[in-house]
């Protein structure tokens, strides 16, 4: 896929839309004013990018620790290739899981599937892992419990 080229105005719009969306009844109007554009231009750009699958969705980012989910674990799983889609649907259906993805393996690290689990209390992530093992029959995993969050920010694509 060729790299998309944006005008300076579009870059300003995307820089603003990539950050915190204004808490306002007309957030795209506010972005337009800040970017030196009109609201229709903002909505058109974001719609085109969504329709072309460059933008997947708009959504709130939950600061899980501030929301009471202070126990987190990245779980690496060994999922047979032929079960990736099936298991992925089961894992992704859990509300405690914010990230669910497949990565390549290496001779020294053969886990291929990853989930980020957020728990409300000590032991909650382990309970979710046990429930997922029972639901899928897959118990070959490595639980990497978070000890301390050092950074959590969204990517910045345009400044």
N, C-alpha and C positions, 0 to 999 in steps of 0.2 A: 504494500500500500504506500502510495506517495505521501510525503509529508504535506500537511495542509498549510497553506499560507494565509495569514490573517492580516487585515488592515490594522493600523495603529488603534483605531476606535474599537475594533473587534477584540484586540488584545487587552485594551482597558476594560471592556465589558467582561471578558473571561477572567481577568485578574480579580475583578470585584465579585463575580459569580462564583469563583473558586474559593472565596473566603466565606465569612459568615454572611448569610442572606439577611438583609435588614428585617428587623422585627416590626413590620409595618403592613397595613392592609394591601398596599400596592408595592411590593418589594422590587419588582422589575422597573417600575417608574423611578424609584430611588436610585437603582443601579444606573439607569439611563441618564439621569441628571448628573450623577457623579462621573460618568464616562463621557459626557458631552454628546450623547445620542438621544434618540427618542425611544419611548417604551416599545413601540412596534419593532424597531431594529433589534432591541435586546431579545424580545420574544422570538423573532424570526431566526436570529443566530442560534439561540439555544434549541429551538425546535429542529432546525436543520441538523445540528450536531447530534441531537437525540435520534432523529430519524435515520441518520447515517451510522448510528451505533458508536459514535465517538464519545458521547455522553450516555451513560447507561441509565442514570436516574438522578433525581435530586432527593436528598433525604437528610434528616437530622443525624448528627454524630453525637452519640451518647457518651458522655464522660463517665464511663462505667464506675469508676471508683467513687465519684461524687454522688452517683445514683444509688450507692449501696452495694455495688458488685465489686468488692475489694479483693476477691479471691479469683485468680485467673490462671489458666493453664493452656499452653500450646501443646496439643497432643499430635504426635507423629504416628501414623498408622501404616501397616503393610496391608494394602488392599489389592487383591488379585485384579489384574487389568480388566478382565471380563466382567468384573463387578463394580467398576468405578462409578458408572451412572446410577446404578441401583443404590449403592451405599451412599453416594453423594446426596441423593434425594433424602435418604433417611437422616443423615447427619445435618443437612441444611435445613430440615424441617424443625429442628430444635431451637426454641427461643433463646437458649443460653449460648448458642453458637453464633458469633459475629462474622467469622471468616471460615471458609471451607474451600480448600483448593488442592490441586494435584501439582506435584513438582517432580522433576527427574530424580533418579536415584544415582548413587555412586557405590563403588565396591565397598567402601568403608561406612556407608550410610544408605541402607536399602529401604528406608521408609519413603513412601511415595504420596501419602495423603495427609493433609494437615487440617486440624480444626482448632480454633481459638475459642475456649470455653470460659464463660464468666459466671462465677458463683457468688451467692449472697453470703455464705458463711463458710467457715473451715469445713472441708470435707465435701462440699457441694459439687465441686468439679469432679471429684473422684466418683461420686454417685452418678453423675451424668455419664462418665466414661463407662461405668459398669452397666448402665442402662443401654448404652450404645453397643457395647459388646454383646449383650443379650439380644438386642434387636437385629444385629447383623451376623452374629456368630463369629465376628472377628475380634480376637483378643490379643493380637500381636501389635503392641503399641508402646510408645515411650511418652510418659507424661512429664512435661517440662513446666513445673509450677513457677509462676512469676514471683520474684522476691521483692522487686522494687521497680516502679515505672520511672524511667529516666526522660522519656520524651514521648509526646503524643500530639502530633500536628497533622494537618492535611497537607498534601503536596501543593507547592506553589509553582505554577507553570508560567505565569506572566507576572511581571512586577510593575 
